[in-house]
Amino acid sequence: MRDPRLFASLTATLTVLSLGLAACGSDEGGSEGGESEALATIPEEEAETWPLTGLEVGKGHSALDHPVLVAKMDNTEASAPQQGLGAADLVVEELVEGGVTRLAAFYYSALPSGPIGPVRSMRASDIGIVAPADGVMVTSGAAGVTINRIKDAGITYYAEGGPGFFREAGRSAPYNLFTDLDKVAEAASDGEEARPEDYLPWGSADDLPEGQPARTLTADFGAHSTSWVFQGGQYVNQNSFAADGDEFQADNVLVMRVEVGDAGYLDPAGNTVPETMFQKGAGEALLFHDGQLVRGTWSKDGPDAPIRLSTKAGELTVPAGRTWIELVPVDAANGSVTFGK
């Protein structure tokens, strides 16, 4: 007796095969047309971007097994020559006591081949600067009150005595502390690859609204000012303390005017320690790119919230590239920004 289940199964199989052969044997385009149509439905791989520059990188390569490393570097004449600054993806310049500045140098896409420094201490200002990148700080240490606030903010840091740190012979303390970021990155790695969030809203130069000519600018912090000139397609720091050939090459300079408060303690010399109020707030933003200035505003909703930029027309994006951020006090007595054609 014929098994009806077997008969049904064979019938279904033959039907599928006949339909497949009919599709392949179509007179209109044949197998080549069918193959082309199938290939056209396969989506192309979208390029990824680095979180600290917005520059493109191959698919799957923007997630590394170490976090963003943020090194606090001295920015006075005594620090010269700074080492490793040229390898940073992004740099933030912030006010410290006495009207001078310190740098927060961000490293992620590549780590410098040699030591970096001089490495100096943290400030409470760093919470709002580092938290959006979920960064790990590289520092000489900090005052007890600052360490408590850094820990309360959930920020990890590596300090003198940790992996990679050493004192360089021939330099005077406190300007002789350096570290090897490869060793810090190894210690900070959790064995899982993850991509941090974008530090700035990245875009392209085509996205920028019309600006005004501004080939030079100076960010004044009181006792120190940083001057830039647009030449050769980049902004060149005219008074950098970096070693020759190791200067930071900026595609953009982003100035954000910020309120500055009192951190609540004095430094060893008896100076009041300022605190840049950058955990939450808003203010004027000036974006310098390609010899042009675009005016806007910045805002931040919390310590680890992203930085938002806007103009009256809507969102303002930063052209992908390496960016130097100037956190200039809004108080005219302690900070100013000047620029020229």
QUIURBEL-V738119 format. One record per residue. RES is the residue in one letter. SS is DSSP state (helix for helix, strand for strand, loop for the rest). PHI is phi in whole degrees, 0 to 359 (none if undefined). NEAR is the number of other C-alpha atoms within 12 Angstrom. Layout:
BEGIN
RES;SS;PHI;NEAR / RES;SS;PHI;NEAR
END
This chain:
BEGIN
M;loop;none;6 / R;loop;285;7 / D;loop;282;9 / P;helix;296;10 / R;helix;293;11 / L;helix;295;12 / F;helix;297;13 / A;helix;295;13 / S;helix;295;13 / L;helix;295;14 / T;helix;297;14 / A;helix;296;14 / T;helix;296;14 / L;helix;296;14 / T;helix;297;14 / V;helix;297;14 / L;helix;296;14 / S;helix;294;14 / L;helix;295;14 / G;helix;296;15 / L;helix;293;15 / A;helix;295;16 / A;helix;294;19 / C;helix;290;18 / G;loop;263;16 / S;loop;302;15 / D;loop;289;13 / E;loop;266;12 / G;loop;104;14 / G;helix;56;16 / S;helix;292;18 / E;helix;295;16 / G;helix;295;17 / G;helix;296;20 / E;helix;293;15 / S;helix;297;13 / E;helix;295;13 / A;helix;293;12 / L;helix;295;12 / A;helix;295;11 / T;loop;275;10 / I;loop;280;10 / P;loop;290;8 / E;loop;286;9 / E;loop;290;10 / E;loop;275;11 / A;loop;290;15 / E;strand;270;19 / T;strand;230;28 / W;loop;286;37 / P;loop;289;40 / L;loop;260;44 / T;loop;228;39 / G;loop;76;31 / L;loop;284;27 / E;strand;289;22 / V;strand;213;19 / G;loop;302;14 / K;loop;305;15 / G;loop;84;18 / H;loop;261;21 / S;loop;272;30 / A;loop;258;24 / L;strand;252;27 / D;loop;268;24 / H;loop;225;31 / P;loop;282;43 / V;loop;297;47 / L;strand;256;48 / V;strand;242;48 / A;strand;264;53 / K;strand;276;48 / M;strand;239;47 / D;strand;295;41 / N;loop;224;39 / T;loop;240;30 / E;helix;301;19 / A;helix;294;20 / S;helix;276;31 / A;loop;292;26 / P;loop;271;28 / Q;strand;293;39 / Q;strand;239;39 / G;loop;88;38 / L;helix;294;46 / G;helix;294;37 / A;helix;270;33 / A;loop;291;40 / D;loop;280;39 / L;strand;205;45 / V;strand;228;43 / V;strand;244;42 / E;strand;257;41 / E;strand;229;49 / L;strand;284;49 / V;loop;234;43 / E;helix;297;31 / G;helix;82;22 / G;helix;79;27 / V;loop;262;30 / T;strand;235;41 / R;strand;227;41 / L;strand;252;46 / A;strand;250;46 / A;strand;264;49 / F;strand;265;47 / Y;strand;235;42 / Y;loop;208;39 / S;loop;297;31 / A;loop;207;28 / L;loop;255;32 / P;loop;298;28 / S;loop;284;18 / G;loop;237;21 / P;loop;292;29 / I;strand;237;47 / G;strand;156;50 / P;loop;294;46 / V;strand;272;45 / R;loop;235;40 / S;loop;274;39 / M;loop;278;44 / R;loop;226;44 / A;loop;298;41 / S;loop;304;43 / D;helix;291;50 / I;helix;301;39 / G;helix;289;39 / I;helix;279;48 / V;helix;269;47 / A;helix;303;39 / P;helix;299;35 / A;helix;266;35 / D;loop;51;35 / G;loop;278;40 / V;strand;257;41 / M;strand;271;45 / V;strand;241;50 / T;loop;207;45 / S;loop;277;35 / G;loop;138;31 / A;loop;184;31 / A;loop;296;23 / G;helix;307;18 / V;helix;295;20 / T;helix;289;28 / I;helix;302;28 / N;helix;298;20 / R;helix;290;23 / I;helix;297;33 / K;helix;295;22 / D;helix;298;15 / A;loop;280;27 / G;loop;78;21 / I;loop;264;33 / T;loop;276;32 / Y;strand;218;39 / Y;strand;241;38 / A;loop;232;31 / E;loop;309;27 / G;loop;99;18 / G;loop;273;25 / P;loop;298;22 / G;loop;92;29 / F;strand;277;30 / F;strand;202;28 / R;strand;262;24 / E;loop;272;21 / A;loop;294;12 / G;loop;93;9 / R;loop;242;19 / S;loop;268;14 / A;loop;292;19 / P;loop;267;25 / Y;loop;264;31 / N;loop;240;30 / L;strand;269;38 / F;strand;229;39 / T;strand;211;39 / D;loop;258;34 / L;helix;291;45 / D;helix;300;27 / K;helix;287;25 / V;helix;294;36 / A;helix;298;34 / E;helix;297;22 / A;helix;291;23 / A;helix;277;28 / S;loop;290;22 / D;loop;253;13 / G;loop;82;14 / E;loop;244;13 / E;loop;274;16 / A;strand;210;22 / R;loop;262;27 / P;loop;294;33 / E;loop;289;28 / D;loop;300;31 / Y;loop;283;41 / L;loop;232;39 / P;loop;284;29 / W;strand;278;33 / G;strand;204;23 / S;loop;228;22 / A;helix;298;24 / D;helix;294;15 / D;helix;279;20 / L;loop;287;30 / P;loop;288;25 / E;loop;296;21 / G;loop;246;21 / Q;strand;233;21 / P;strand;300;20 / A;loop;199;28 / R;loop;269;30 / T;strand;229;30 / L;strand;204;35 / T;strand;225;33 / A;strand;258;41 / D;strand;255;33 / F;loop;250;38 / G;loop;118;26 / A;loop;268;20 / H;loop;221;28 / S;strand;226;33 / T;strand;244;41 / S;strand;247;27 / W;strand;231;38 / V;strand;229;33 / F;strand;276;31 / Q;strand;205;19 / G;loop;63;13 / G;loop;84;18 / Q;strand;221;27 / Y;strand;266;35 / V;strand;253;33 / N;strand;286;30 / Q;loop;280;21 / N;loop;225;23 / S;loop;288;32 / F;loop;260;30 / A;strand;287;32 / A;loop;297;22 / D;loop;304;17 / G;loop;84;17 / D;loop;241;25 / E;loop;286;27 / F;loop;281;39 / Q;loop;265;32 / A;strand;266;37 / D;loop;277;38 / N;strand;224;44 / V;strand;238;49 / L;strand;249;45 / V;strand;261;45 / M;strand;237;40 / R;strand;278;39 / V;strand;229;38 / E;loop;283;28 / V;strand;235;32 / G;strand;244;23 / D;strand;257;21 / A;strand;290;25 / G;strand;95;17 / Y;strand;206;22 / L;strand;252;20 / D;loop;281;22 / P;loop;303;12 / A;loop;272;10 / G;loop;89;10 / N;loop;277;17 / T;strand;294;20 / V;strand;269;31 / P;strand;280;32 / E;strand;233;34 / T;strand;289;38 / M;loop;275;34 / F;loop;236;40 / Q;loop;283;29 / K;loop;202;26 / G;strand;156;25 / A;strand;200;24 / G;strand;178;28 / E;strand;285;29 / A;strand;234;34 / L;strand;232;40 / L;strand;255;44 / F;strand;256;47 / H;strand;209;44 / D;loop;55;34 / G;loop;75;32 / Q;strand;236;32 / L;strand;245;31 / V;strand;245;34 / R;strand;268;32 / G;strand;195;32 / T;strand;226;29 / W;strand;243;35 / S;strand;209;31 / K;strand;209;28 / D;loop;267;17 / G;loop;181;21 / P;loop;307;30 / D;loop;259;27 / A;loop;285;25 / P;loop;290;30 / I;loop;277;39 / R;strand;250;31 / L;strand;235;34 / S;strand;206;28 / T;strand;238;24 / K;loop;297;13 / A;loop;274;15 / G;strand;139;15 / E;strand;295;23 / L;loop;249;33 / T;loop;253;39 / V;strand;258;45 / P;strand;303;31 / A;loop;306;33 / G;loop;156;36 / R;loop;271;37 / T;strand;235;40 / W;strand;253;45 / I;strand;256;38 / E;strand;255;43 / L;strand;265;47 / V;strand;267;44 / P;strand;305;38 / V;loop;283;29 / D;loop;294;19 / A;loop;299;18 / A;loop;287;15 / N;loop;241;30 / G;loop;194;32 / S;strand;200;30 / V;strand;229;36 / T;strand;235;24 / F;strand;208;27 / G;strand;207;19 / K;loop;285;17
END
